[in-house]
Amino acid sequence: MTKHTFKIGLGFAGLAAIFCMGSVREARAHGDVDAEFQKMDTNGDGKISPEEHAAGAKMMFTKMDENNDGKVTATEMDAAHAKMEAAHSKMEKSEGKRSDKMGMSSADKIKMLDTNNDGVLSADEHAAGAKMMFTKMDTDNDGYLTKAELKAGHEKMMSKPRS
């Protein structure tokens, strides 16, 4: 695995942990991926297929792409993050919990997935990152993600140093 490939996978993991369908930040902050898993497991079979994962990633991208031009800029990502942070902060205050920050700029996240180096994240670049992340998390190589694999993938991503 090349260093660039690793960065792409790690970059998508960071994006997923912040934006995936509005629940990942809450799920990660609470050490619980149940809410994230439930949202992605649309057919309720107890596992996430590549198609379900891709649909979740597409939804995440669409939420970030405020002007619907098929690209996400650092400004759009920052705005989406601010909305998530405000909702998350409100929830944490009501629950008496403290927010945990990713500590990586939106521009840096985009750089990790920006294969053509144009400074923006295209839908194709995002989808490729999502596919790579799915493959990394599918540790038993059965073509599906279990709740345990999803949780382990997020824990692994959170333990990686950011450089």
Secondary structure as GFF3:
##gff-version 3
##sequence-region A 1 163
A	DSSP	alpha_helix	3	19	.	.	.	ID=ss1
A	DSSP	three_ten_helix	20	22	.	.	.	ID=ss2
A	DSSP	alpha_helix	24	29	.	.	.	ID=ss3
A	DSSP	alpha_helix	34	40	.	.	.	ID=ss4
A	DSSP	alpha_helix	50	64	.	.	.	ID=ss5
A	DSSP	beta_strand	71	72	.	.	.	ID=ss6
A	DSSP	alpha_helix	74	95	.	.	.	ID=ss7
A	DSSP	alpha_helix	106	113	.	.	.	ID=ss8
A	DSSP	beta_strand	121	122	.	.	.	ID=ss9
A	DSSP	alpha_helix	123	137	.	.	.	ID=ss10
A	DSSP	alpha_helix	147	159	.	.	.	ID=ss11
###
